[in-house]
Structures are given as C-alpha cells and as structure tokens.
Amino acid sequence: MSPTFRSLQVRNYRLYATGGVISNTGTWMQRIAQDWLVLQLHHGSPAQAGTALGITTGLQFLPILLFSAYAGVVADRIPKRRLLQGTQTFMGVTAAVLGVLAITGVVQSWMVFALAFVFGVGAAFDAPGRQAFVSDMVGPDDLSNAVGLNSASFNLARIVGPALSGVLIGILGGGVFATGAVILLNAVSYSAVIWALQKMRVTELAPFRPSGRRKGMLRDGIRYVRGRNDILLILAVVFFAGTFGMNFQMTSALMATQVFHKGAGEYGLLGTVMAVGSLSGALLGARRKNRPRLSLVVGAAIAFGLIEIVSGLMPSYLTFALSTPFLGLSMLIMINAANTNVQLGSQPAMRGRVMALYMMIFQGGTPLGAPVVGWVGGTFGARWTLIGGGALTLFGVVVAVLLFMGREHLTFPFGRRVGPTPQETADEVLAA
C-alpha cells in the first residue's frame, strides 16, 4: 500500500474513515444549506444578510470557546469511543430539528441562531475526543499519516458536499424548503459514524487509562501548555488564522451573491474548487512521516494570509474561483502541521486537554471574528472580508513570531526542540 494511505491498513481506522467521509459530506452540505437558508430569510437586505451570517457562524462556534476546556477534561476521563457515539447522535438530532423547521416553513432567524448554538455545543465536546481518538486507533508511528488522511477525508467531502448541496437546492427550487431537505440529509449522515464506532474492535484500540477525577485537572492542562513555547506559538498562529482568516463559510456566500451576483450552484462550486487545494494539502501532510517543524506552520500561515488578500482583489468570479485552491492548499498545510505538531508533542495523559485548548483557540475565536467580518462585509463590501481577514492573519503571525523569538529555547528556524519535553513538563505539573 502507498505510504500516503498506510493507516488504512488498520481495520478500526478504516471503518472510522469510511464513516467520516459520509458524515463529512453531509456536514458540508448543511453548511452550504444553512448559509443559503439565512440568505433567503434576509433576502433583499445585503447588510442584514451579512450580519445574520456572521451571527450564525459566531453562535455555532461560541460553545467551542465556552466549553472546550471542560470537554478536554471529559475526553481524558471517559472512553473516547463512547464519547463520540454520544456527540454524533446529539448533532444528528439537532440537524434533524433544523431541517424539519425549514421544510415545514416555520423557521425564523432566531431559530437558526439558537440551533446553531446547540449544534456547536455538540461539536465542542466532539472535537477534543475526535482529535485524541486518532492516536488510540493507529498509534504514534502512524499518527501523522492518520491526521493527514482525516484532513483528506474532510476535504474530499468538501469537494462533493458543497457541489451536491448547491445542485439539490437548485433542483428543489432554491427556497427555504430546499435548504431543509438538504439539512435533513446531513442528519441521516451521522448514522455512518455511529455505525463505524459500533463495529470497531475495542481490543485493538489503545488501552484506555482514564485520568482520575480530582481538582485542578483543567489547571494542570493549562500549566502544561504554558510551559511549552512551541505549543504556545502554534496556538497564537492558529488563533489569528482561525478568528479572522478562515471565515470562508460566510465570505464565500457574500462574494458569490453580492460581488458576482451568482446563485446557490455557483456558491456551492466555490467550496468545491477550494477543497481541491485543501485535499492536495491534506495528502501532502499524509505523506509526512516525521513531526513537522514549526517553520512550516509559520510559513504556511504567512502564505495563507497573502493569498487571501489577493483573492479579495480578484476582478471576476472565474479569477476568484481559480485563486481559492491555493487558499485551500496553504490553509491545510498550516492546519495539518499545527495539529500533528501539537498531538505528537503532548504527553498521552494530557492529550485530550491539550487538544481541547488547541480547538478552543483555533475555532473558539470565530465567535469574536465572525460577527466583525460579517459587519465589515455588509458595511464596506464583501471584498473587505477577505482583504481584512488576510491582513489581520499576517499581522498576528508576525507579532507571535516576534514575541516568541524572545522566549528561551525558541530560535529561528523553529527546530523541533524549542521547549521542555512533554515528560519534563509533566513531571513539573505532577510535582507542583
């Protein structure tokens, strides 16, 4: 088997990846349908539409900011397979409620806002467990490959999902009913992951060693991260990229409708074209055998910010669409390098809490950035959502590098040994 796909030799991971492709396709279908639903509910008012999209996106990611730290403690205390079965069921039911409300025609903006928040609660508890569960299936030697394949699965779905969603919405008339039908398909898709988790051989998973319930578990995780300059630099970089630069769900909708005056099909196609680049970046990450250097995280983040600014300046729908694969490529190289670096650099007993903090910083900034970006799009024009997002990403990365360059053990070009080892820091935490 090709080194790119070596993790698929593991039966449990193969099941998980199969279910993930189906579920991720449904997730991307709902993302397009949910945004289109918000646009339909605010049809005729571009300023209100941009703000409503920002609020929806912000509320969906707000629970990650509020609950991820506690979710990491939960992920370290109970079997991750059981945790994921519960979170996947919860998100499937939430999607079904939104779909039914849209199909019956009773849906209103406040309902979309509320259900986006509820869905985000499920995602907040799902993310750290899902991230840490990968190492339970494949072990440390194949972790980098499995992380890359997870991203490839997500972005393969990102190619199929938006296009399929746009086509189905168009066929069904392009209105509120059409969006509800697509969202219901996503609700059904969660059953694929639940089935895969149920069929796994528990004896072939890494033995579960729960962290005993005691006071200060969350504080210990924070202290562990504070002692790791390499992880702190990564968290700073992904915060700025995730908060201001990666609001494509919203910015693409505004660019398609307000700048290029396109419909649901063309909007869905933008997500598909971007995913081509993202899939390429994910497969490149899957081929990597060793822990990536921090310089790759920083360099990819800088490239991402520059390309985003250029994308915002593109004069036509065609040139804008052609720029998005490069945006997706740089984004995925950064995400994969950051994710793998954090997972491989964390002690197993701390991994759930560390990944929860990682997800909280990475995605939890969206509630802060999305309403601002949406307001900018509605007030100054959709192009500024990309230009401003790229500029703020560049600014944040440069500030983070300058700040952490002054820290002990961290020197250019950001070699692997930049702070205490996981065992050193863990010993300090346990001794404190």
Secondary structure, DSSP 8 states (H G I E B T S, - for coil): --GGGGGGGSHHHHHHHHHHHHHHHHHHHHHHHHHHHHHHHTTT-HHHHHHHHHHHHHHHHHHHHHHHHHHHHHHHHS-HHHHHHHHHHHHHHHHHHHHHHHHTT---HHHHHHHHHHHHHHHHHHHHHHHHHHHHHH-GGGHHHHHHHHHHHHHHHHHHHHHHHHHHHHHTTSSHHHHHHHHHHHHHHHHHHHHHHHHS-GGGS---------TTHHHHHHHHHHT-HHHHHHHHHHHHIIIII--HHHHHHHIIIIIS---HHHHHHHHHHHHHHHHHHHHHHHH--S---HHHHHHHHHHHHHHHHHHHT-SSHHHHHHHHHHHHHHHHHHHHHHHHHHHHTS-GGGHHHHHHHHHHHHHHTHHHHHHHHHHHHHHH-THHHHHHHHHHHHHHHHHHHHHHHTSTT--TTT-S--S--HHHHHHHHHH-
